[in-house]
Amino acid sequence: MVEEGALLWEPTPEVVRDAKVTRYMEWLGRPGDYESLWRWSVDAPAEFWTSVWDYFEVVGERGDGPVISGTMPGVEWFAGSTLNYSANALRRAATEPDRPAVVFRDEAGGRRTLTLGELAEEVARVRTGLAALGVGRGDRVAAYAPNIPETLVAFLATASLGAIWSSCSPDFGAPSVIDRFTQIEPKVLIAVDGYDYNGRRFDRSQVVSDIAAKLPTLVARVRISAPGTEETSGGGEAPGAERPDTNETSGTKAPGTSEMSGTESPGIGETPDGDDPASVGGSRTLSWADLRASAGPLSFEPVPFDHPLWIVYSSGTTGLPKPIVHGHGGIVLEHLKALSFHQDLGEDDTFFWYTTTGWMMWNYLIGGLLVGSTVLLYDGSATYPETGALWRLSAEEGVTYFGTGAPYVIASMKADLAPEGLDRLRGLGSTGSPLPPEGFAWVHEALPDVQLGSFSGGTDVCTGFVGAVPLLPVRAGVIPCSCLGAKVESFDPSGAPVIGEVGELVVTQPMPSMPVMFWNDPDGSRYRESYFADYPGVWRHGDWIKILPDGGCVIYGRSDSTLNRGGVRMGTSEFYRVVERFEEIADSLVIDTGQLGQEGRLLLYVAMIEGSTLSDDLIARLRGDLREALSPRHVPNEIIEVPGIPRTLSGKKLEVPIRKILLGVPPEKAANLDAMANPEVLRHFIPVV
């Protein structure tokens, strides 16, 4: 056992001297320690966020309105200002076109690179193609695509037009994607027709057709070919494309390789022989090569600070996933601050975070372009062909900051790995779920010179509330600090702040990356109910936190019942929509027993209709449908038949109390029996010792 709070790493004087946050403090003329800087950042938010804009010389017009006005949840930031995310991400392209911008790797060994100049050219081409389809300011572009260069290019092109981006990973099933995309009514769907994972090919062409059929607002569907398939139009290799020397299946190439070329291709809506392309529900179907066929100028639509940049989604615990909208300005400022001051990233760094496009860490990863870093994109399994795959990848690409989910750190620890060749690695990020002290200790035993940064935040703000900074030591199981500009507190049940006790994680001062709105929430009621119903004017996040006297903190996981599988959160309501459509099943309950950075078991309890039993055939069909409708991560470890599902008198399922019982809490302490409609069923959920 590793003692919580044991000292594992301390910054050397050289680390402190060279840290980007130190240079910022010198520029401010505010020498001192991190605690004093953080205190100023939350006590004087207008001054702090103005300094971030000025320090990084954000591309845009500041305007003459107030920096901050109103109170949560109705705060307005930088009134009268205009900017564009893509203009800031590509700001160096004109002056440093040969600077490396993107490196892409896949699990088969394929590699592609893009310089800033090449990235800007591709963005200009796709921007031209989207504009030709009628995409403009405020339109939505949805992507069902993996973490490949085409996805990044499409996002930057969308944002440059002032249009709004939204993406789902292709391992999500059609129902989950439809639940998300139908809410936002996209104009264009960009989708891959297959992907590789864990050494297997997954065909998604039918899923894409099913999704497109449910999106009547589409004017076009853009197809990106799966690896190893031929594109219907266009050709040539990607800029900087490299073929793997080993472990290559004949004919295999990286996703979309043939489309990322400078070769002129047929125009939008044309096939090589001039015939009309296929259509789906009245929309046109074209290839990626078609979309990027025409060269065009790279320009950027100036938009207000809070203009929608992208739509990400909540897990859908209490209904349809909430479409969370973030603004250009808030994300630009927050990611500049977080990536530079907390991750210590800059122009000499290669930044990698293992993620899919369905997790907010993809949005965070590509933010590395804002601070001039090279971003490493990877499409594939973290553990294929072996557990050390990501460590090997990071060594081969000279990664300086490597981020992953806490479960991967634990898996590496349990496999007793000894990562090698990581001479350039300075920082390791861990997020997605809390990392236990043993995980902290393993990192600093295996990589003694690397600073571990455990971060906790959320899709809701697309950043961390609490995390690490190069100025502070690392202690086992402890997150060193609240992030700059984030006034994080722990509230007891009465709403009073507490130190040294576990309470609700709340944020008591606004942050610019808080959502500008939820989509289709015109009066803001759904937004207010999500974060401000418990403590008026205070953001309640839904995590348990203990704040220590020195400013460090410990996160104890979600205080609600969200499923968290491999860093991907998904609500139980999405799960139930799949399970309970089976005629044989009367009711169901799903519980994720994961805790403290360890991925637990996913247990599905089912109550059968009279005359039906839980057969092997039904179990197989349940597993198959859950895999297809949700994702492979959400297939239960065990499916168990019970006589009834515990509910309150008002009919709500007792998800949180049952989870507590499974983790060892006595039923009478985990649930209020008097408030239950059927307390007699609880005994069926008590674990057998």
DOPALUM-598314 format. One line per 2 residues: their letters; for each residue x, y, z of C-alpha. Coordinates in pm, whole numbers, plus 50000, padded with zeros to 5 digits. Layout:
N
a> X/Y/Z | ...
***
This chain:
689
mv> 50000/50000/50000 | 50119/50350/49913
ee> 50041/50614/50172 | 49824/50896/50040
ga> 50021/51219/50042 | 50367/51061/50021
ll> 50611/51295/49842 | 50706/51156/49501
we> 50845/51444/49293 | 50966/51798/49346
pt> 51051/52056/49081 | 51417/52145/49055
pe> 51518/52512/49055 | 51574/52478/48680
vv> 51220/52343/48625 | 51074/52636/48820
rd> 51293/52888/48639 | 51205/52759/48292
ak> 50834/52697/48352 | 50604/52895/48127
vt> 50395/53000/48424 | 50709/53152/48579
ry> 50766/53361/48265 | 50404/53472/48283
me> 50446/53580/48646 | 50756/53777/48549
wl> 50565/53942/48262 | 50287/54032/48506
gr> 50532/54180/48751 | 50378/53962/49023
pg> 50662/53756/49172 | 50553/53505/49433
dy> 50428/53152/49472 | 50153/52963/49293
es> 49905/53008/49576 | 49923/53387/49553
lw> 49890/53376/49173 | 49584/53149/49195
rw> 49425/53367/49461 | 49463/53675/49239
sv> 49325/53486/48936 | 48998/53408/49115
da> 48965/53728/49318 | 49026/53954/49017
pa> 48892/53751/48721 | 48861/54049/48485
ef> 49228/54139/48534 | 49342/53779/48510
wt> 49159/53687/48189 | 49253/54020/48029
sv> 49615/53937/48105 | 49576/53596/47936
wd> 49443/53766/47620 | 49729/54017/47621
yf> 50007/53777/47719 | 49930/53538/47433
ev> 49844/53821/47191 | 49517/53657/47095
vg> 49426/53716/46730 | 49108/53922/46737
er> 48957/54254/46837 | 48910/54312/47208
gd> 48630/54565/47179 | 48550/54825/47441
gp> 48288/54638/47646 | 48342/54508/47999
vi> 48555/54196/48040 | 48295/54033/48263
sg> 47940/54129/48351 | 47649/53954/48520
tm> 47650/53659/48757 | 47638/53284/48706
pg> 47472/53142/48506 | 47417/53464/48307
ve> 47775/53588/48272 | 47891/53769/47958
wf> 48263/53779/47876 | 48453/54037/47666
ag> 48147/54216/47534 | 48204/54365/47190
st> 48508/54151/47109 | 48551/53932/46800
ln> 48790/53647/46718 | 48803/53303/46556
ys> 48945/52982/46702 | 49096/52867/46371
an> 49271/53200/46318 | 49447/53147/46650
al> 49525/52780/46586 | 49681/52858/46244
rr> 49834/53196/46330 | 50189/53073/46269
aa> 50120/52911/45931 | 50207/53217/45722
te> 50537/53290/45898 | 50647/52935/45982
pd> 50493/52710/45714 | 50753/52437/45758
rp> 50697/52397/46133 | 50562/52047/46217
av> 50196/52072/46311 | 50043/51724/46306
vf> 50178/51371/46328 | 49933/51085/46276
rd> 49991/50722/46366 | 49767/50418/46342
ea> 49796/50081/46511 | 49917/49915/46188
gg> 50225/50137/46188 | 50108/50390/45930
rr> 50240/50743/45973 | 50152/51079/45818
tl> 50268/51431/45892 | 50146/51781/45816
tl> 50345/52099/45846 | 50163/52417/45941
ge> 50166/52525/45579 | 50020/52194/45461
la> 49760/52199/45737 | 49655/52551/45643
ee> 49628/52451/45275 | 49408/52152/45360
va> 49188/52366/45584 | 49149/52620/45303
rv> 49046/52346/45059 | 48789/52192/45292
rt> 48664/52537/45388 | 48605/52606/45020
gl> 48424/52275/44981 | 48200/52334/45281
aa> 48117/52684/45162 | 48022/52543/44821
lg> 47774/52318/45002 | 47618/52626/45158
vg> 47776/52592/45503 | 47808/52925/45676
rg> 47792/53101/46008 | 47579/52911/46261
dr> 47531/52595/46050 | 47620/52264/46211
va> 47873/52016/46069 | 47867/51674/46233
ay> 48141/51412/46213 | 48129/51039/46276
ap> 48500/50990/46244 | 48808/50868/46431
ni> 49110/51062/46549 | 49264/51115/46204
pe> 49397/51427/46028 | 49083/51463/45816
tl> 48875/51511/46131 | 49103/51787/46256
va> 49108/51956/45915 | 48729/51944/45892
fl> 48692/52096/46238 | 48928/52386/46165
at> 48755/52451/45833 | 48415/52448/46001
as> 48526/52688/46273 | 48690/52920/46020
lg> 48346/52972/45860 | 48178/53047/46191
ai> 47990/52718/46156 | 47949/52484/46452
ws> 48128/52151/46492 | 48014/51831/46663
sc> 48167/51482/46656 | 48108/51125/46771
sp> 48355/50838/46765 | 48275/50559/46516
df> 48265/50299/46794 | 47936/50456/46906
ga> 47630/50272/46777 | 47369/50435/46558
ps> 47113/50499/46837 | 47365/50689/47051
vi> 47477/50901/46757 | 47122/50967/46641
dr> 47025/51076/46994 | 47299/51338/46973
ft> 47294/51459/46615 | 46917/51480/46570
qi> 46910/51743/46842 | 47144/51978/46655
ep> 47011/51929/46298 | 47341/51925/46106
kv> 47373/52046/45750 | 47667/51820/45662
li> 47767/51479/45795 | 48131/51374/45756
av> 48168/51002/45824 | 48418/50720/45792
dg> 48282/50395/45652 | 48505/50177/45868
yd> 48788/50177/46116 | 49050/49944/46265
yn> 49071/49864/46635 | 49264/49598/46825
gr> 49376/49438/46500 | 49022/49407/46360
rf> 48832/49590/46085 | 48491/49733/46173
dr> 48262/49819/45883 | 48041/50120/45968
sq> 47887/50182/45626 | 47541/50058/45728
vv> 47557/50248/46058 | 47641/50567/45869
sd> 47346/50510/45637 | 47119/50457/45938
ia> 47243/50780/46096 | 47207/50983/45775
ak> 46852/50855/45726 | 46753/51011/46059
lp> 46900/51353/45974 | 46653/51524/45738
tl> 46842/51856/45750 | 47147/51714/45569
va> 47240/51870/45237 | 47546/51648/45201
rv> 47717/51343/45341 | 48095/51328/45302
ri> 48254/50983/45302 | 48604/50915/45430
sa> 48731/50572/45325 | 48830/50313/45580
pg> 49194/50202/45588 | 49289/49976/45302
te> 49001/50071/45074 | 49011/50267/44753
et> 48850/50609/44727 | 48596/50658/44449
sg> 48766/50975/44334 | 49089/51154/44394
gg> 49425/50998/44458 | 49779/51049/44562
ea> 49952/51033/44897 | 49917/51258/45194
pg> 50177/51525/45256 | 50452/51355/45450
ae> 50292/51009/45427 | 50519/50724/45532
rp> 50459/50354/45478 | 50522/50117/45767
dt> 50806/49871/45712 | 50657/49591/45921
ne> 50325/49456/46044 | 50145/49587/45736
ts> 49856/49408/45575 | 49883/49410/45199
gt> 49717/49718/45058 | 49663/49883/45396
ka> 49699/50258/45426 | 49613/50511/45690
pg> 49251/50634/45699 | 49191/50877/45418
ts> 49553/50874/45294 | 49451/50898/44930
em> 49247/51213/44988 | 49511/51428/45158
sg> 49701/51519/44844 | 49762/51825/44638
te> 49628/51649/44327 | 49328/51818/44167
sp> 49015/51605/44204 | 48661/51620/44066
gi> 48455/51912/44193 | 48190/51906/44461
ge> 47910/51671/44369 | 48089/51521/44068
tp> 48216/51169/44019 | 48503/51097/43778
dg> 48271/51011/43490 | 48052/51316/43549
dd> 47750/51123/43681 | 47554/51258/43975
pa> 47668/51113/44305 | 47447/50892/44518
sv> 47202/51063/44745 | 47056/50985/45085
gg> 46722/51134/45183 | 46761/51418/44935
sr> 47119/51498/45035 | 47425/51447/44817
tl> 47693/51191/44894 | 48049/51281/44805
sw> 48399/51170/44893 | 48659/51352/45098
ad> 48849/51405/44774 | 48543/51578/44629
lr> 48514/51802/44933 | 48875/51919/44917
as> 48900/51931/44539 | 48926/52306/44493
ag> 49196/52532/44626 | 49076/52848/44792
pl> 49188/53131/45016 | 49221/53067/45388
sf> 49020/53330/45570 | 48849/53345/45906
ep> 48502/53471/45993 | 48528/53711/46291
vp> 48266/53605/46546 | 48164/53735/46889
fd> 48346/53596/47193 | 48055/53368/47286
hp> 47972/53254/46931 | 47926/52872/46929
lw> 48243/52683/46839 | 48140/52323/46899
iv> 47871/52111/47058 | 47978/51833/47294
ys> 47747/51606/47489 | 47672/51508/47845
sg> 47640/51142/47928 | 47260/51136/47916
tt> 47199/51013/48270 | 46850/51160/48301
gl> 46737/51163/47940 | 46880/51253/47603
pk> 47245/51364/47614 | 47264/51738/47678
pi> 47410/51929/47380 | 47667/52155/47550
vh> 47777/52459/47349 | 48115/52625/47404
gh> 48218/52957/47255 | 48522/53052/47046
gg> 48659/53300/47297 | 48615/53096/47613
iv> 48787/52791/47466 | 49073/52991/47315
le> 49152/53164/47646 | 49103/52855/47862
hl> 49316/52627/47647 | 49593/52884/47610
ka> 49601/52914/47989 | 49572/52544/48070
ls> 49808/52407/47806 | 50078/52667/47865
fh> 50068/52727/48240 | 49959/52384/48365
qd> 50084/52141/48098 | 50385/52369/48031
lg> 50350/52328/47655 | 50497/52550/47387
ed> 50649/52558/47041 | 50919/52297/47109
dt> 50679/52031/47232 | 50506/51727/47088
ff> 50172/51682/47263 | 49985/51351/47273
wy> 49670/51250/47455 | 49516/50910/47394
tt> 49154/50985/47310 | 48871/50933/47066
tg> 48670/51208/46900 | 48381/51128/47132
wm> 48570/51244/47442 | 48643/51606/47528
mw> 49014/51525/47550 | 49018/51528/47168
ny> 48904/51891/47179 | 49172/51956/47439
li> 49445/51774/47245 | 49397/51973/46926
gg> 49422/52288/47139 | 49796/52221/47135
ll> 49798/52408/46804 | 49702/52725/46994
vg> 50031/52723/47185 | 50239/52618/46883
st> 50293/52254/46979 | 50298/51962/46739
vl> 49995/51743/46810 | 50019/51365/46780
ly> 49696/51196/46669 | 49655/50821/46716
dg> 49375/50598/46592 | 49361/50253/46746
sa> 49371/50053/47065 | 49585/50162/47359
ty> 49695/49804/47418 | 49744/49663/47067
pe> 49949/49463/47001 | 50054/49478/47368
tg> 49994/49689/47679 | 50298/49906/47621
al> 50181/50030/47279 | 50129/50392/47385
wr> 50464/50411/47565 | 50637/50277/47255
ls> 50451/50524/47034 | 50549/50815/47262
ae> 50914/50708/47253 | 50918/50674/46874
eg> 50765/51019/46822 | 50967/51204/47087
vt> 50659/51304/47283 | 50723/51566/47551
yf> 50378/51552/47713 | 50178/51229/47712
gt> 49821/51217/47842 | 49601/50917/47897
ga> 49320/50784/48113 | 49392/50663/48464
py> 49297/50301/48375 | 49586/50283/48126
vi> 49830/50387/48397 | 49687/50115/48623
as> 49706/49857/48343 | 50072/49948/48284
mk> 50141/49915/48654 | 49973/49573/48675
ad> 50168/49457/48369 | 50489/49566/48545
la> 50598/49766/48243 | 50926/49955/48231
pe> 50882/50221/47960 | 51203/50304/47773
gl> 51325/50559/47522 | 51123/50848/47666
dr> 51415/51089/47686 | 51207/51390/47579
lr> 50912/51319/47806 | 50865/51588/48073
gl> 50502/51547/48172 | 50244/51271/48200
gs> 49877/51362/48223 | 49613/51139/48380
tg> 49240/51202/48370 | 48903/51037/48304
sp> 48879/50890/48654 | 49070/50935/48980
lp> 49418/50781/48992 | 49492/50594/49318
pe> 49815/50652/49515 | 49962/50329/49379
gf> 49928/50466/49026 | 50107/50786/49124
aw> 50388/50584/49283 | 50431/50356/48980
vh> 50467/50653/48745 | 50741/50809/48953
ea> 50921/50478/49000 | 50911/50402/48627
lp> 50973/50764/48514 | 51141/50945/48804
dv> 51215/51266/48611 | 50865/51304/48469
ql> 50605/51519/48644 | 50272/51340/48680
gs> 49976/51570/48636 | 49646/51422/48751
fs> 49363/51647/48631 | 48990/51652/48697
gg> 48735/51858/48508 | 48474/51771/48254
td> 48310/51792/47917 | 48099/52072/48064
vc> 48395/52314/48061 | 48633/52123/47830
tg> 48920/52162/48076 | 49032/52078/48427
fv> 48911/52247/48744 | 49198/52099/48944
ga> 49534/51970/48828 | 49910/52014/48835
vp> 50153/52297/48771 | 50534/52279/48729
ll> 50588/52488/49044 | 50438/52238/49290
pv> 50546/51893/49414 | 50357/51573/49342
ra> 50222/51361/49628 | 50066/51018/49599
gv> 49694/51032/49530 | 49680/51411/49561
ip> 49606/51662/49285 | 49837/51955/49363
cs> 49614/52258/49306 | 49306/52428/49174
cl> 49373/52555/48823 | 49423/52924/48754
ga> 49092/53104/48717 | 48896/52816/48875
kv> 48762/52893/49223 | 48698/52538/49334
es> 48547/52467/49674 | 48405/52169/49862
fd> 48053/52214/49998 | 47899/52015/50281
ps> 47528/51918/50263 | 47427/52259/50399
ga> 47619/52444/50127 | 47903/52561/50352
pv> 48265/52535/50230 | 48479/52280/50412
ig> 48851/52199/50423 | 48980/51851/50488
ev> 48637/51692/50443 | 48477/51520/50146
ge> 48206/51733/49988 | 48050/51836/49660
lv> 48288/51993/49408 | 48156/52340/49332
vt> 48289/52640/49141 | 48195/52972/49297
qp> 48333/53213/49036 | 48260/53200/48660
mp> 48506/53066/48402 | 48496/53174/48035
sm> 48483/52814/47908 | 48160/52740/48091
pv> 47886/52662/47834 | 47739/52958/47653
mf> 47417/52756/47637 | 47265/52415/47573
wn> 47135/52365/47219 | 46754/52380/47197
dp> 46727/52532/47545 | 46589/52878/47458
dg> 46502/52987/47812 | 46814/52832/47969
sr> 46611/52618/48208 | 46785/52292/48122
yr> 47125/52457/48168 | 47034/52605/48505
es> 46887/52277/48629 | 47204/52091/48531
yf> 47450/52296/48736 | 47275/52557/48950
ad> 46967/52384/49097 | 47133/52285/49426
yp> 47326/52604/49503 | 47187/52916/49331
gv> 47465/53110/49160 | 47716/52829/49228
wr> 47821/52559/48979 | 47774/52206/49123
hg> 47978/51966/48915 | 47879/51624/49048
dw> 48214/51501/49185 | 48317/51427/49541
ik> 48624/51628/49645 | 48835/51683/49955
il> 49036/52006/49957 | 49344/51995/50176
pd> 49480/52283/50385 | 49775/52332/50144
gg> 49542/52372/49841 | 49583/52020/49710
cv> 49280/51797/49669 | 49159/51442/49631
iy> 48878/51344/49392 | 48659/51051/49496
gr> 48463/51002/49175 | 48118/51097/49059
sd> 47851/51184/49307 | 47588/51071/49058
st> 47539/50742/48873 | 47710/50815/48540
ln> 47878/50515/48378 | 48249/50575/48319
rg> 48410/50317/48093 | 48763/50372/47971
gv> 48733/50747/48028 | 48411/50769/47825
rm> 48111/50873/48032 | 47767/50758/47934
gt> 47439/50790/48113 | 47228/50500/48227
se> 46925/50618/48033 | 47103/50540/47705
fy> 47177/50194/47836 | 46816/50132/47940
rv> 46683/50237/47602 | 46869/49943/47449
ve> 46799/49682/47718 | 46436/49750/47778
rf> 46332/49725/47418 | 46366/49347/47458
ee> 46017/49211/47504 | 46132/48950/47755
ia> 46270/49214/47994 | 46036/49401/48225
ds> 46289/49625/48397 | 46662/49670/48437
lv> 46935/49837/48637 | 47297/49896/48535
id> 47574/49966/48785 | 47938/50060/48726
tg> 48145/49961/49031 | 48457/50149/48922
ql> 48619/50372/49183 | 48939/50562/49260
gq> 49096/50527/48917 | 49025/50156/48888
eg> 48779/50042/48625 | 48535/49816/48805
rl> 48276/49575/48677 | 47975/49676/48473
ll> 47677/49481/48609 | 47339/49458/48441
yv> 47043/49339/48647 | 46727/49239/48462
am> 46376/49161/48583 | 46197/48934/48339
ie> 45834/48940/48235 | 45624/48653/48366
gs> 45697/48332/48180 | 46040/48442/48051
tl> 46385/48350/48176 | 46733/48485/48118
sd> 46859/48236/47861 | 47205/48213/47705
dl> 47053/48325/47376 | 46904/48638/47534
ia> 47235/48720/47705 | 47414/48693/47370
rl> 47159/48917/47199 | 47180/49173/47482
rg> 47558/49188/47456 | 47545/49223/47080
dl> 47287/49502/47082 | 47468/49696/47355
re> 47794/49672/47162 | 47631/49799/46845
al> 47404/50064/46995 | 47645/50207/47252
sp> 48006/50089/47223 | 48225/49788/47303
rh> 48313/49957/47633 | 47954/49928/47749
vp> 47907/49552/47721 | 47834/49427/48078
ne> 48079/49203/48258 | 47783/49014/48400
ii> 47407/49000/48337 | 47205/48888/48639
ev> 46838/48802/48674 | 46658/48948/48979
pg> 46290/48940/49082 | 46254/49317/49075
ip> 46437/49647/49032 | 46447/49867/49345
rt> 46257/50191/49303 | 46151/50484/49516
ls> 45790/50554/49590 | 45797/50806/49308
gk> 45923/50541/49066 | 46294/50634/49037
kl> 46551/50356/49011 | 46792/50338/49306
ev> 47118/50340/49108 | 47342/50516/49360
pi> 47220/50318/49665 | 47267/49985/49483
rk> 47618/50086/49383 | 47693/50157/49749
il> 47556/49817/49849 | 47774/49644/49589
lg> 48074/49827/49733 | 47997/49698/50082
vp> 47763/49949/50244 | 47482/49778/50442
pe> 47145/49812/50267 | 46985/49995/50559
ka> 47258/50259/50537 | 47271/50280/50161
an> 46898/50331/50104 | 46601/50484/50282
ld> 46379/50176/50308 | 46074/50381/50399
am> 46103/50572/50074 | 46114/50254/49865
an> 45825/50098/49680 | 45977/49748/49703
pe> 46245/49727/49977 | 46223/49347/49981
vl> 46428/49323/49659 | 46739/49481/49810
rh> 46864/49149/49945 | 46918/49027/49591
fi> 47185/49294/49539 | 47397/49218/49846
pv> 47732/49079/49728 | 47808/48722/49831
v> 48123/48713/50041
***
